[in-house]
Amino acid sequence: MNLPTTGDSETPLDPSALSNDAHYLRAVTAMAESQVVVAESAIYSESGIKLLDKGVRIDSRLYERLIQHRLAGEVDDQLSTSDAVDIHCIAAQVQRLSDSTMLGRQLAQWLGDRHPRLVQVVQHMKWPQRASFKMTVMRHQLPQLFEHSVLMMMVAVSLALQEEMSQDDCAELAAAALLHDIGMLYMPPGWENVQHKLTLNERKQLAVHSITAMLVVQSTQAYSRRAEDAVLEHHERLDGSGYPGHTKGDAISLWGRILMLAEVVSAFYGKFSDMPAQRLSLVLRMNHNRFDHRLTQHVHALLSHEQPADSAQPLALAHSSAQVRQVVAMLAAVMQHWAVCKRKFPEKWQTLASGRAGVYVDLRMQALEKSLAESGSHPRQQADWLKMFEEDPSSMAELVLINKEALWQAESCVQTCMRRWPQLLQPSDVLAEALNDWLVNCRSVFGKEVAGVPAAQVVEATENLSQN
């Protein structure tokens, strides 16, 4: 295992740094404000200074005392907490998520009679104190990441069952999956806020979180080298475009390939509430060189359980390539009109009377474009998905669904804007005039029948969008 390095001295790249990391200690003491955390033994500094007596209850006020010293030993081994994330807790989470989440229900349907084996694998898993304590901190401080990790583990084990792995291997892979993002506890608070712009130092820390997670797994001394490597590799890609080592092809282990794919599946379902299966399927088809082909086929089988009986293949047959282009052309036209509209905005437009309307539309359009780009269905990616259609005609259905949903969101934005700011229909300044032009142009686009959009307009709209 070749361990990548970083010039960022604050990023823990060796096991001895884990127990003294400022961000992790803050997370532990913050958890202790609402959950009982007690020193099971006296805590000392490396120089022999007693910092805490045995039996002392931890709280956030102790953070400053702990951070001023280099601690002797791993702090997790010296603390106990109520309601810890133990084997029983994880098994209960698997049962709950199988019933309460879209991805959990799909996994249950896909596995069928084998679904109970998910819980059996968890019950067979090695789960030392350090792993339990750290996951307890994650559940308390980063609950969404905790749920993502459990769902990711469920996907990973499901893929391992498809590969007919032994129960012992499945159990160790399950532990690696649960701990794959534990390095996030060593990140500065607020990184998960989408509005927060990461600093260069924070970006470096985020980029090496898989290294930190691997060191945590290593420090437990409970798992094999395969588990350590899999955690380290969970953001790598077969074409070398991943991180932290830009590892390629056969150099990435099977366990690492499973975790990288399970991570993507869980992340998509966590991010998209609308058509996650279709979005993910499209992304996997367009990035087939980044993931293991055999494992990806398993995922496509899983995703098919999300669709109603008359969806994927019948829908693909019902749409020609020209009709797909027409749907995309309408969406491209809306985006092109917005790009033209923004070029007319005056300086400091946000402060004008119509500024709130402009900010609202701008944020909605940015989010829409980002969502389309992430699913590989942005009009600018036309060359990519046309090539994909030639290789896999069934993917046409997914593109149609996603772009129709995007058109609905754009139309909803227009309707909301007109309802909340009716004064835009009688503009009184340059900004309002530009917004009114966009609204008029969009209504014209939405008023056209999809089948009536000429092929020439398809090319023109997507080419103009690319130039913008």
C-alpha positions in Angstrom: 0.0 0.0 0.0 1.6 3.3 -1.1 0.5 6.0 1.2 0.0 9.4 -0.4 1.5 12.4 1.4 0.5 16.0 1.8 2.3 19.2 2.7 -0.4 20.2 5.1 1.0 19.6 8.5 -2.4 19.8 10.2 -3.7 16.7 8.4 -3.1 13.6 10.5 -1.0 11.3 8.3 0.3 9.0 11.1 -1.6 7.1 13.8 0.0 9.1 16.7 -1.7 12.3 15.4 -5.2 10.8 15.6 -5.7 11.2 19.4 -4.4 14.7 19.4 -6.3 16.2 16.5 -8.0 19.4 17.5 -11.1 18.9 15.4 -11.7 15.4 16.6 -11.3 16.4 20.3 -13.7 19.2 19.7 -16.2 16.8 18.3 -15.8 14.5 21.3 -16.2 17.2 23.9 -19.2 18.7 21.9 -20.9 15.3 22.0 -20.3 15.1 25.7 -22.6 18.1 26.2 -25.7 16.0 25.5 -24.5 12.5 25.9 -22.7 11.0 28.9 -19.0 10.5 28.3 -16.8 9.4 31.2 -13.1 8.9 31.7 -12.7 5.1 32.3 -9.2 5.7 33.4 -7.0 8.7 34.3 -5.9 10.6 31.2 -2.3 11.7 31.1 -0.1 13.8 28.7 2.9 12.2 27.2 5.1 14.1 29.7 3.2 12.4 32.6 0.9 15.3 33.6 -2.5 14.0 34.8 -5.2 15.9 32.9 -8.3 14.0 34.1 -9.1 11.7 37.0 -10.8 8.4 36.5 -14.6 8.7 36.6 -14.7 12.4 35.5 -17.6 13.2 33.2 -16.3 15.0 30.0 -17.8 18.2 28.8 -16.9 21.0 26.3 -15.1 23.0 29.0 -12.3 20.3 29.0 -11.5 20.9 25.4 -8.9 23.6 26.1 -7.1 21.5 28.7 -6.9 18.5 26.4 -5.8 20.4 23.4 -2.9 22.0 25.2 -1.1 18.7 25.7 0.0 15.7 23.6 -2.0 12.9 25.0 -0.6 9.6 26.1 -2.5 6.9 24.2 -5.6 6.9 22.1 -8.3 9.0 23.8 -11.1 6.7 22.6 -9.6 3.8 24.7 -9.9 5.9 27.8 -13.5 7.1 27.5 -16.9 5.4 27.6 -20.2 6.7 26.5 -23.8 5.9 26.9 -25.9 4.6 24.0 -22.8 3.6 22.0 -22.9 2.5 18.3 -22.4 -1.2 19.0 -23.3 -4.3 16.9 -26.9 -4.3 18.2 -27.3 -0.6 17.2 -25.9 -1.1 13.7 -28.2 -4.1 13.1 -31.2 -2.1 14.2 -30.1 0.7 11.8 -30.0 -1.8 9.0 -33.6 -2.9 9.7 -34.8 0.7 10.1 -33.2 2.0 6.8 -34.5 -1.1 4.9 -38.0 0.1 5.8 -37.7 3.9 5.8 -35.4 4.8 2.8 -35.8 4.4 -0.9 -32.4 2.8 -1.2 -33.0 0.5 1.7 -36.3 -0.7 0.2 -34.6 -1.3 -3.2 -31.9 -3.3 -1.6 -34.4 -5.4 0.3 -36.4 -6.1 -2.9 -33.2 -6.8 -4.9 -31.8 -9.3 -2.4 -35.1 -11.0 -1.7 -34.6 -14.0 0.5 -31.0 -13.1 1.1 -31.8 -9.7 2.7 -31.7 -11.1 6.3 -28.0 -11.9 5.6 -27.3 -8.1 5.9 -28.0 -8.3 9.6 -26.3 -11.7 9.9 -23.1 -10.1 8.4 -23.3 -7.2 10.9 -23.7 -9.6 13.8 -20.6 -11.5 12.6 -18.5 -8.3 12.4 -15.5 -7.5 14.5 -16.3 -4.2 16.2 -13.6 -2.9 18.7 -14.0 -0.1 21.2 -12.2 2.5 19.0 -14.6 1.8 16.0 -17.6 1.9 18.3 -16.6 5.2 20.0 -15.7 7.0 16.8 -19.0 6.0 15.1 -20.9 7.2 18.2 -19.2 10.6 17.7 -20.2 10.5 14.0 -23.8 9.6 14.8 -24.0 12.5 17.2 -22.1 15.2 15.3 -22.6 14.2 11.7 -25.9 12.3 11.6 -26.4 12.5 7.9 -22.9 11.1 7.3 -23.6 8.3 9.8 -26.8 7.3 7.9 -24.8 7.5 4.6 -22.2 5.2 6.0 -24.7 2.6 7.1 -26.5 2.7 3.7 -23.1 2.5 2.0 -22.3 -0.6 4.1 -25.6 -2.2 3.1 -24.8 -1.6 -0.6 -21.2 -2.9 -0.2 -22.3 -6.1 1.5 -25.1 -6.6 -1.1 -22.5 -6.4 -3.9 -20.2 -8.8 -1.9 -23.1 -11.2 -1.6 -23.5 -11.0 -5.4 -19.8 -11.8 -5.7 -20.4 -14.8 -3.4 -17.9 -13.7 -0.8 -17.7 -15.7 2.4 -19.4 -14.4 5.6 -16.1 -13.6 7.2 -15.0 -11.5 4.2 -18.4 -9.8 4.0 -18.2 -9.0 7.7 -14.8 -7.4 7.4 -15.8 -5.5 4.3 -18.9 -4.3 6.3 -16.7 -2.8 9.0 -14.5 -1.1 6.4 -17.6 0.4 4.7 -18.9 1.7 8.0 -15.6 3.4 8.8 -14.8 4.6 5.3 -15.7 8.3 6.1 -14.5 8.3 9.7 -11.8 10.7 8.6 -14.4 13.4 8.2 -14.4 13.8 12.0 -10.9 15.3 11.6 -12.2 18.0 9.3 -13.0 21.6 10.5 -16.6 22.0 11.5 -18.9 23.4 8.8 -17.3 21.6 5.9 -20.6 19.8 5.2 -22.4 23.2 4.8 -22.9 23.6 1.0 -22.8 27.4 1.4 -19.3 27.2 3.1 -16.4 27.8 0.7 -13.5 25.6 1.7 -10.1 27.2 2.2 -7.1 25.7 0.5 -6.1 24.0 3.7 -9.6 22.6 4.2 -9.6 21.3 0.6 -6.3 19.4 1.3 -7.8 17.9 4.5 -10.9 16.8 2.6 -8.8 15.3 -0.1 -7.0 13.1 2.3 -9.9 12.1 4.6 -9.6 8.5 3.2 -6.0 8.4 4.4 -7.1 9.5 7.9 -9.9 6.9 7.8 -7.4 4.2 6.8 -5.2 5.1 9.7 -8.2 4.8 12.1 -8.9 1.3 10.7 -5.2 0.5 11.1 -5.1 1.8 14.7 -7.9 -0.6 15.8 -5.6 -3.6 15.0 -8.7 -5.6 14.3 -8.8 -5.7 10.5 -6.7 -7.1 7.7 -4.6 -5.2 5.2 -7.4 -5.7 2.6 -9.8 -3.6 4.8 -7.2 -0.9 5.2 -6.6 -0.7 1.5 -10.3 -0.7 0.6 -10.9 2.3 2.9 -7.9 4.1 1.4 -9.2 3.4 -2.2 -12.9 4.3 -1.8 -12.5 7.5 -3.8 -10.1 6.1 -6.4 -11.3 5.4 -10.0 -10.2 2.8 -12.5 -9.1 5.5 -15.0 -6.8 7.1 -12.4 -9.0 10.2 -12.0 -9.7 9.5 -8.3 -7.8 10.3 -5.1 -5.7 10.3 -3.0 -3.3 8.2 -4.9 -4.7 8.4 -8.5 -4.5 4.6 -8.5 -5.5 2.9 -11.8 -7.0 -0.3 -13.0 -5.8 -3.6 -11.5 -3.9 -1.7 -8.8 -7.2 -1.1 -7.1 -8.3 -4.1 -5.0 -11.7 -5.8 -5.4 -12.7 -4.6 -2.0 -11.7 -1.0 -3.0 -13.8 -1.3 -6.2 -16.8 -2.4 -4.1 -16.5 0.5 -1.7 -16.0 3.1 -4.4 -19.1 2.0 -6.2 -21.2 1.6 -3.0 -20.1 5.1 -2.0 -21.4 6.6 -5.2 -24.7 4.7 -4.9 -25.3 5.9 -1.4 -24.2 9.4 -2.1 -26.6 9.7 -5.1 -29.6 8.6 -3.0 -28.6 10.9 -0.3 -28.3 13.9 -2.6 -31.2 13.4 -5.1 -34.8 12.9 -3.9 -36.0 13.0 -7.5 -35.2 10.0 -9.8 -31.9 9.0 -8.1 -31.9 5.6 -9.9 -32.2 7.2 -13.3 -29.6 9.8 -12.6 -27.1 7.3 -11.2 -27.7 4.8 -14.0 -27.0 7.6 -16.5 -23.8 8.6 -14.7 -22.5 5.0 -14.5 -23.2 4.5 -18.2 -21.3 7.7 -19.1 -18.4 6.9 -16.8 -18.2 3.2 -17.5 -14.4 3.4 -17.6 -14.2 4.5 -14.0 -15.9 1.6 -12.3 -15.6 -2.2 -12.4 -17.9 -3.5 -15.2 -19.1 -6.6 -13.4 -19.9 -4.7 -10.2 -21.7 -2.0 -12.2 -23.9 -4.6 -13.8 -25.0 -5.6 -10.3 -25.8 -2.0 -9.5 -27.9 -1.6 -12.7 -29.8 -4.7 -11.5 -30.4 -3.0 -8.2 -31.5 0.3 -9.8 -34.1 -1.5 -12.0 -36.1 -2.3 -8.9 -36.8 1.4 -8.5 -38.7 1.7 -11.7 -42.3 0.8 -12.3 -43.0 -2.2 -14.5 -43.7 -0.2 -17.7 -40.7 2.2 -17.4 -37.2 1.6 -18.6 -37.2 -0.5 -21.7 -40.6 0.4 -23.0 -39.9 4.1 -22.6 -36.6 3.7 -24.4 -38.4 2.2 -27.4 -41.0 4.9 -27.3 -38.5 7.7 -28.0 -36.3 8.2 -31.0 -33.0 9.9 -30.9 -34.5 13.0 -32.6 -37.2 13.3 -29.9 -34.6 13.1 -27.2 -32.7 15.9 -28.9 -35.9 17.9 -29.0 -36.5 17.6 -25.2 -32.9 18.6 -24.5 -33.2 21.6 -27.0 -36.0 23.1 -25.0 -34.0 22.9 -21.8 -30.9 24.3 -23.6 -33.0 27.2 -24.8 -34.1 28.1 -21.3 -30.5 28.1 -20.1 -29.4 30.1 -23.2 -32.1 32.7 -22.5 -30.9 33.0 -18.9 -27.3 33.4 -20.0 -28.3 36.2 -22.4 -30.5 37.8 -19.7 -27.7 37.9 -17.1 -25.4 39.8 -19.6 -27.9 42.6 -19.4 -27.8 42.9 -15.6 -26.4 46.3 -14.4 -23.7 46.4 -11.7 -24.8 45.7 -8.1 -28.1 44.4 -9.5 -28.8 42.5 -6.3 -29.5 45.8 -4.5 -32.2 47.0 -7.0 -35.9 46.6 -6.4 -36.1 43.5 -8.6 -32.9 42.1 -7.1 -34.6 39.4 -5.0 -36.3 38.0 -8.1 -33.0 37.9 -9.9 -31.2 36.2 -7.0 -34.1 33.6 -6.8 -33.9 32.7 -10.4 -30.1 32.7 -10.5 -29.9 30.3 -7.6 -32.5 28.0 -9.1 -30.8 27.9 -12.5 -27.4 27.3 -11.0 -28.8 24.4 -9.0 -30.5 23.0 -12.1 -27.4 23.2 -14.2 -25.3 21.6 -11.5 -27.8 18.7 -11.1 -27.8 18.0 -14.8 -24.0 18.2 -15.1 -23.6 15.7 -12.2 -26.0 13.3 -13.8 -24.3 13.6 -17.2 -27.4 14.9 -18.8 -26.5 18.6 -19.3 -27.2 19.8 -22.9 -23.5 20.7 -23.2 -22.7 16.9 -22.8 -24.7 16.1 -25.9 -21.8 14.5 -27.7 -21.2 12.2 -24.8 -24.8 10.9 -24.4 -25.3 10.6 -28.2 -22.3 8.3 -28.3 -23.7 6.4 -25.3 -27.0 5.9 -27.1 -25.2 4.1 -29.9 -23.6 1.7 -27.3 -26.7 1.4 -25.1 -30.0 2.5 -26.5 -31.8 1.7 -23.2 -30.1 4.7 -21.6 -32.3 7.0 -23.7 -35.1 6.5 -21.3 -33.1 7.8 -18.4 -32.1 11.0 -20.3 -35.7 11.7 -21.3 -36.9 11.4 -17.7 -34.2 13.5 -16.2 -34.6 16.3 -18.8 -38.3 16.3 -18.5 -38.0 16.7 -14.8 -35.5 19.5 -15.3 -38.0 21.2 -17.7 -40.7 20.9 -15.1 -38.4 22.5 -12.5 -37.5 25.4 -14.9 -41.2 26.0 -15.6 -41.9 25.9 -11.9 -39.2 28.6 -11.4 -40.9 30.8 -14.0 -44.4 30.4 -12.5 -43.1 31.1 -9.0 -41.2 34.2 -10.2 -44.3 35.6 -11.9 -46.5 34.9 -8.9 -44.2 36.4 -6.3 -43.0 39.4 -8.4 -45.9 40.3 -10.8 -44.3 43.8 -11.2 -41.8 42.2 -13.6 -44.5 42.0 -16.2 -44.5 45.8 -16.3 -40.7 46.5 -15.9 -39.5 49.8 -14.5 -35.8 49.3 -14.6 -33.1 47.6 -16.7 -33.0 44.5 -14.4 -36.7 44.1 -14.5 -36.7 44.4 -18.3 -34.1 41.7 -18.6 -36.0 39.4 -16.2 -39.2 40.1 -18.1 -37.5 39.1 -21.4 -36.4 35.8 -19.8 -39.9 35.1 -18.6 -41.4 35.8 -22.0 -38.8 33.7 -23.8 -39.3 30.8 -21.4 -43.1 30.8 -21.7 -42.6 30.7 -25.5 -40.3 27.6 -25.1 -42.8 25.8 -22.7 -45.7 26.6 -25.1 -44.1 24.5 -27.9 -44.9 20.9 -28.5 -41.8 18.7 -28.0 -42.4 16.9 -31.3 -42.6 20.3 -33.1 -39.1 21.5 -32.3 -37.1 21.5 -35.6 -33.8 19.6 -35.7 -32.0 22.9 -36.7 -33.2 24.5 -33.4 -31.8 21.6 -31.4 -28.3 22.1 -32.9 -28.5 25.9 -32.6 -29.7 25.9 -28.9 -27.0 23.5 -27.7 -24.2 25.2 -29.7 -25.2 28.6 -28.3 -25.3 27.2 -24.8 -21.8 25.8 -25.2 -20.5 29.2 -26.4 -22.1 30.9 -23.4 
